[in-house]
């Protein structure tokens, strides 16, 4: 898998990538408001179509019940190359957005994306509801998958992926746990989970988030999804409120059957 060709493709097609993002942002997928149900489903279908055009096998899976239907979940898979020996990656994100109220505080229509000047080396930013939560982050992954497919001719650049995009994150993911339980055999084959819905320390300061410890410890034994713990070592600083990181890593080690001597973590904690 060559990333250089994919990166060059992204540079050459940046305007097209941004145009696709602007199109997605223009869909008012306010999942908490029933009056936007059709638009929310359309946003999920848009993401499904994007993944399908990048070589993934894709389905729009229904959630909820007949009496109380939920927003669909986008499920996509690519098998990876035959010689691929790396981890099976589960990518999670969401396509629903928060309501735009209060509208009067917006300088432009929240669902008419605009490009505005930004501070620092970035130079420009996109202003729209969902640009930062979570369509912008998910779109980086979607466009990376498009670049890999266009330059390598294989979905995911030969990596084994499962993609799960939900439409109810902003309303507490009310149907996600049942969905995961119903599809645990399918999702449980993943080795690592990449979540593209966190935060940044600042422009140019990309963090590695490990703040989902409670969720992992509580959910993993019952759902059987996480069987790997990423151990970080080296010169690093971690910002934490009350996390006992050594205990967290030992807990993850217990989940994957590792002995205590196999689980370690170094770095300064603040």
C-alpha positions as a printed Julia matrix, in Angstrom:
270×3 Matrix{Float64}:
   0.0     0.0    0.0
   1.57    3.29  -1.14
   0.37    6.4    0.66
   2.44    8.79  -1.46
   0.23    8.35  -4.52
  -2.9     8.81  -2.42
  -1.55   12.0   -0.85
  -0.68   13.37  -4.29
  -4.19   12.53  -5.49
  -5.67   14.45  -2.56
  -3.54   17.48  -3.38
  -4.56   17.37  -7.02
  -8.27   16.91  -6.22
  -8.56   19.16  -3.17
 -11.21   21.38  -4.74
 -13.35   18.36  -5.59
 -12.99   17.01  -2.04
 -14.02   20.33  -0.53
 -16.97   20.56  -2.91
 -18.19   17.16  -1.75
 -17.86   18.22   1.87
 -19.82   21.41   1.18
 -22.55   19.34  -0.47
 -22.81   17.05   2.57
 -22.81   19.98   4.99
 -25.72   21.54   3.12
 -27.93   18.62   4.19
 -29.7    19.6    7.46
 -29.37   16.22   9.16
 -30.72   17.4   12.52
 -31.38   13.95  13.94
 -33.04   15.24  17.12
 -35.86   16.96  15.19
 -38.46   14.71  13.48
 -39.18   17.44  10.95
 -35.69   16.76   9.54
 -36.03   12.97   9.35
 -36.0    12.88   5.55
 -32.92   15.12   5.36
 -31.16   13.06   8.01
 -31.75    9.85   6.07
 -30.56   11.59   2.91
 -27.29   12.5    4.66
 -26.8     8.88   5.66
 -27.53    7.73   2.12
 -25.02   10.31   0.83
 -22.28    8.82   3.0
 -23.24    5.31   1.89
 -23.03    6.33  -1.77
 -19.62    7.91  -1.19
 -18.25    4.72   0.35
 -19.78    2.6   -2.42
 -18.02    4.76  -5.02
 -14.78    4.01  -3.16
 -15.23    0.26  -3.6
 -16.87   -0.65  -0.28
 -19.79   -3.02   0.14
 -22.39   -0.8    1.79
 -25.79   -1.12   3.42
 -28.12    1.35   5.1
 -29.31   -0.6    8.15
 -32.52    0.36   9.93
 -32.61    0.9   13.7
 -35.28    1.13  16.37
 -38.65   -0.58  16.15
 -41.7    -0.42  13.9
 -43.44    1.83  16.4
 -40.35    3.9   17.19
 -38.02    3.79  14.19
 -34.59    5.33  14.47
 -32.21    6.81  11.95
 -30.33    4.28   9.82
 -26.75    3.22  10.39
 -24.34    3.16   7.45
 -22.47   -0.15   7.48
 -19.63   -0.68   5.02
 -16.96   -3.34   4.57
 -13.88   -4.04   2.51
 -12.03   -7.34   2.91
  -8.44   -6.18   2.49
  -5.83   -7.72   0.23
  -5.17  -11.44   0.51
  -1.64  -10.7    1.75
  -2.81   -8.08   4.27
  -1.74   -9.12   7.79
  -2.59   -5.95   9.7
  -5.5    -5.26  12.04
  -9.14   -5.24  11.05
 -10.08   -1.58  11.59
 -13.53   -0.48  12.72
 -14.14    3.2   11.89
 -16.9     5.0   13.78
 -18.43    8.42  13.13
 -21.83   10.06  12.83
 -23.68   12.03  10.19
 -26.33   13.72  12.34
 -25.77   17.26  13.61
 -26.91   19.48  16.43
 -29.81   21.91  15.88
 -28.66   25.3   14.65
 -30.53   27.33  17.27
 -30.25   30.16  18.07
 -30.26   31.06  14.39
 -29.77   34.8   15.06
 -26.25   34.17  16.35
 -25.08   32.79  13.01
 -23.32   35.14  10.61
 -24.46   32.98   7.69
 -27.04   30.28   7.06
 -25.9    27.21   9.08
 -26.73   24.88   6.19
 -25.2    27.02   3.47
 -21.48   26.31   3.95
 -19.13   29.25   3.45
 -15.36   29.53   3.36
 -13.9    32.19   5.64
 -10.42   33.33   6.65
  -8.79   31.46   9.51
  -5.93   32.25  11.83
  -2.51   30.69  11.42
  -1.07   28.6    8.64
  -4.41   26.98   7.78
  -5.57   30.22   6.19
  -9.16   29.23   5.58
 -12.03   27.49   7.36
 -15.49   26.21   6.47
 -18.38   27.53   8.55
 -21.51   25.37   8.69
 -23.4    23.21  11.16
 -21.64   19.87  11.32
 -18.32   21.08   9.9
 -16.61   20.24  13.19
 -19.08   17.7   14.59
 -18.85   15.33  12.87
 -19.08   15.6    9.1
 -15.73   17.33   8.68
 -13.84   14.62  10.55
 -15.72   11.77   8.86
 -15.15   13.39   5.48
 -11.38   13.23   5.99
 -11.71    9.47   6.28
 -14.11    9.23   3.34
 -11.8    11.22   1.08
  -8.8     9.2    2.22
 -10.7     6.07   1.18
 -11.53    7.68  -2.16
  -7.88    8.56  -2.73
  -6.75    5.04  -1.85
  -9.28    3.5   -4.22
  -8.49    5.86  -7.09
  -4.73    5.36  -6.84
  -4.47    1.71  -5.78
  -7.57    0.26  -7.4
  -8.71   -1.54  -4.27
 -11.09   -0.48  -1.52
  -9.38    0.82   1.6
  -6.0     0.63  -0.07
  -5.94   -3.07   0.73
  -6.61   -2.64   4.46
  -9.5    -4.55   6.05
 -12.12   -2.04   7.18
 -15.55   -2.0    8.72
 -17.24    1.41   8.74
 -20.14    2.27  11.04
 -21.72    5.73  10.77
 -24.73    6.43  12.92
 -27.41    9.11  12.73
 -28.3     9.44  16.4
 -25.12   10.45  18.21
 -26.49   13.88  19.03
 -29.53   12.3   20.68
 -27.54    9.93  22.89
 -27.05    7.06  20.41
 -30.36    5.68  21.61
 -30.35    2.69  19.25
 -26.62    2.07  18.93
 -26.17   -0.38  21.78
 -29.01   -2.61  20.59
 -27.63   -2.43  17.06
 -24.19   -3.49  18.25
 -25.64   -6.35  20.28
 -27.67   -7.53  17.28
 -24.58   -7.4   15.05
 -21.88   -8.43  17.5
 -20.72  -11.35  15.35
 -20.11   -8.95  12.47
 -18.55   -6.15  14.5
 -16.67   -8.36  16.92
 -14.12   -9.41  14.31
 -12.53   -5.94  14.49
  -9.17   -5.57  16.22
  -9.08   -1.8   16.74
 -11.64    1.0   16.66
 -10.91    4.44  15.24
 -13.32    7.1   16.5
 -13.39   10.33  14.56
 -15.41   12.48  16.96
 -13.15   14.0   19.59
 -11.36   17.33  20.03
  -8.09   19.17  19.46
  -5.72   20.92  21.82
  -5.39   23.72  19.27
  -4.48   24.42  15.65
  -1.55   22.29  14.65
  -1.71   20.24  17.88
  -3.31   16.93  16.98
  -3.95   14.77  20.06
  -4.17   11.04  20.56
  -7.33   10.6   22.61
  -7.53    7.8   25.11
 -10.47    9.19  27.07
 -12.93    6.4   26.36
 -11.58    4.21  29.14
 -14.83    3.89  31.1
 -16.78    3.0   27.95
 -14.23    0.41  26.92
 -14.02   -1.2   30.33
 -17.76   -1.29  30.87
 -18.91   -2.22  27.39
 -16.24   -4.47  25.98
 -16.75   -7.55  28.16
 -20.44   -7.71  27.26
 -20.24   -6.67  23.62
 -16.95   -8.37  22.78
 -15.83   -5.57  20.47
 -12.47   -4.44  21.76
  -9.78   -7.07  21.99
  -6.73   -4.83  21.68
  -5.29   -2.03  23.78
  -3.0     0.58  22.21
  -0.03    1.11  24.53
   1.73    4.46  24.21
   5.34    4.89  25.3
   7.95    7.56  24.9
   8.24   11.26  25.65
   4.64   12.3   25.96
   2.29   14.36  28.08
  -1.24   13.32  28.85
  -4.01   15.62  29.99
  -6.41   13.88  32.28
  -8.93   14.73  34.96
  -8.96   11.71  37.21
  -7.9     8.78  35.04
  -5.69    6.14  36.62
  -3.82    5.23  33.42
  -1.85    2.25  34.77
  -5.09    0.74  36.08
  -6.8     1.48  32.75
  -4.1    -0.29  30.78
  -4.17   -3.27  33.13
  -7.95   -3.43  32.68
  -7.57   -3.47  28.92
  -4.92   -6.14  29.31
  -7.38   -8.24  31.28
  -9.89   -7.97  28.45
  -7.41   -9.32  25.9
  -6.0   -11.94  28.24
  -2.58  -10.3   28.63
  -0.55  -10.78  31.78
   0.29   -7.76  33.91
   3.91   -7.91  32.78
   2.76   -7.44  29.18
   0.91   -4.22  29.92
   2.89   -1.03  30.44
   2.73    2.66  29.77
   5.32    5.42  30.16
   5.17    9.19  29.89
   4.41   12.14  32.13
   0.83   12.7   33.21
  -0.62   16.12  33.89
